[in-house]
Amino acid sequence: MLPYGVIRLLAGLAFGLGLILVVVGGAELFTGNTLIVMAFASGKVSLWSLLRNWAIVYAANLVGAVATAALVFLTGHYANGGGSVGLNMLSTGEAKTAIAFLPAVASGILCNALVCLAVWLTFSARTTTDKILSIIPPITAFVAASFEHSVANMYFIPTALMVKAWGTPAFWETIQRTPADFPHLTFANFINNLVPVTIGNIIGGAVMVGLVYWLVYLKDKPGHQSAPQPGAVAE
């Protein structure tokens, strides 16, 4: 069996595909969209437009993640590798739903600081290859460190919940576990994880990256005005 650090490193390298597809394909990701706070601070979008974008993208990401989880479950993929795939899904979901509120917030902050730094680095890219190479190191770092990403958890935890609820008797017999071995893995704890992680992701992306770089590069730049008052309409 590979050492823990090597496993996390490989997982991080594979996980980078998600943000690559988002950035190169032009999709919308809630965690990356926390950087819109820079446009708000520059007076280019209103507070309403900012919150509206976050709400719509967050909801769409949730629907997409849960739908993907359902499709993966329906493939029976969890039974692969002598049930090891499903056991890993369950263990991941159990670990995430067992995290306390404050550690989840802190982990969410660190996670999205790295995700948004990856997005920020792509702004200097001139080719698709540049974008991909900019994304991989920060994403690998956050996954290797096991930080918490709200949209990723929208997939990981529902997948584990589905395996726990509807895994076949043969699967449970193969892994020599029962649903009772994963006590934290409940829908209520899914929400209890999602709330603090989302708060942390907003702080990490909007404050630690977005506002910091705005203060460094854009605050006094000609053509960038102060943030509009709440409810103001952006031009």
N, C-alpha and C positions, 0 to 999 in steps of 0.2 A: 504494500500500500504506500502511496506517495505521502511525503511529509505534509503537514497541515498548511504550511506556508506556500508550498508549491501548488497545492490544490486551489488555494485562494487566488494565487497569481493567475493560474490558468482560467479560473472562473471569471476573473476580472477582464482578461483578454477577450474571452467570448462575449461577455456582457456589453462590451463596447459596441457591438453590432447594433444594438438598439438605438443609441444616439447617432450613430453613423447614418442609419436609415432615416432618422428624423431630420437631421441637418441636410444631408445630401438630397433626400427625397422631398424636402419642403413641408414636412408634417408639423403638427403643433403638439408640443409637450409642455405640460403645466410647469414642471420644475424649471425648464429653460425659459419659459415665458415670465418668470419672476423678474427677469432682466428688463421687462417693459417699464419697470419703475424708473429707469434712466430717462425714458421719453417723457414720463410724467414729471420728473424733476426738472426737465428742460422746458416744460410747458407745452409739449407737443401733443399730449393726450390728456383728457380729463380723468379725474379720479373714478368717475362712473365707467368710462371706457376701459380703464385698467381693471377694475373689479369685475366688470362684465366679461372681459376676455378670460380672466382667471377662472371665473365660475363656469363658463361654457366649456373651456378646454379641460378643466378638472373633471367635469361631469362626463365629457366625451371620452377622456382617458379611462375613467372608471368603467364605463360601459364596454369599451374596447378591450380592456384588460380582463374583465370578468368573462366576456364572450370568448376571448382567446383561451382562458383557463378551461371553460366548458368544452371547447373543441378538443383541447389537448387531453382532457379527461376522457372524452368519448372515444379517442383513438385507442385507449387502453395502454397508453404509453407508460403509465405508472407501474405496470407489471413487468416491464423490461428489466433485463439484468437480474433475473431471479428475484424481482421485487425491490431491488436496490434503488431504482429510480423513484418509486413510490415512497420508500422509506426515507429517502433524502428529502422529498417534498414534504412529508409529514414532519420530519425533524426541523426543517427550515421554518415551516409554519408555526410549530410549537415554540421554537426559540424566539421568533419575532413577536408572537402574542404574549410572551412572558416578560417582555421588557417593560420596566416601570416608566411612568410618565416623563420624569425629568431626564433620564438617560436617553429616552426616545427622542426628546426635543434636541438634546445635544448632538446625538448621532445624526439627526436630520439636518442640523445646521452644517456639520462638517461634510456630510454627503453632498448637499446642494451647492456648497461653496466650490467643491471640486467639479461638479457637473457644470455649473455656470462658468467656471474658469475654462473648461473645455470648450464651451460655446463661445466664450470671449476670444479664445485663441483662434477659432475658425474665422473670425472677422478679418484676420490678417492673411488668410489663405487666398491663394490665387488659382489653385487647381483643386480638383476633387481629391487627388492624392494628398495635397497639403492639408485639406480638411480632415481626412481620415487619420493622418499621422498626428494631427493636433489633438484629436479626440481621445485616442487610445490611452496615453499615459495617465491623465487625470481620472478617467473612468476606471481603469485598472486599479488605481490607488484606492478609490472609494470602495470598490467591491472587495479588494484584498483586505481592507481594514474592517469590513463588515458594517459599514455605516448604513443608515436607513433612508431609503428612497420611497416616497409615498406611492408613485405610480408603479414602481416595481412590486411593491407590497400589494397593490391592487390585483396583481396576478399571482404572486407566490402564495399568499394566504388563502384566497378562494380555491386555488388548486388543491392545497392541502385539506381544506374543509370538505371538498368534494370527494377526495380519496378517503377521508375519515368517515364520511357519511355513506358513501356508495361503493367503496372498494369491495371486491368480491371476497367471499369466504376463503377461496383458494389463495388469494393474495395475502390475507392476514395470516393464514397458516404458513405460507412460505416465509414471511418475514418474522414469524414467531412473536408477533405483537398483537395487541388488541386496541380498539379505539380508546379505552380507558388509560392507555399508556401516554396519551397526549391530552392531558386535562386542560391546558391553557388554550387549546385550539378550539375556540368557539366564535360564533359570529359577533357576540358582544365584545370579545377581546380583539377581534379584527377592527372594529370601530375604535376601541380604546388604543390601538396601535396607530391607526390612520390619523387620528386627530393630532396627537403630539408630533408625529413625524411630519405632517403637513405644515404645522406651525414652524417647526425647525427648518424645513425646506424653504419656507418663505423668508425666514430670517437669514439663512445662509446665502440664498440667491439674491434677494432684493437688497439686503443691507450689506453683508460682508463683501459681495462682489459688485452688484449694481450701483449702489450709492457710493461705495468707496471709489470705484473707477470714475463715476460721474464727478465726484469732488476733485479727483486728480486731473482729469482730462477735459471735462465739459463745463464745469461750473462757471468759469470765467471766459469761456470761448464765445466770440461774437456770434450772435444769432441764437444763443441759448438763454432763454429767460427763466425766471423763477417758476416754481410749480404753480399751476392754477389753483384757485380756491375750489373746495369741494362743490361739485355740481356744475362747475364751469364747463363750457363747451369748447373743445379744442378746435382750432381753425383748420 
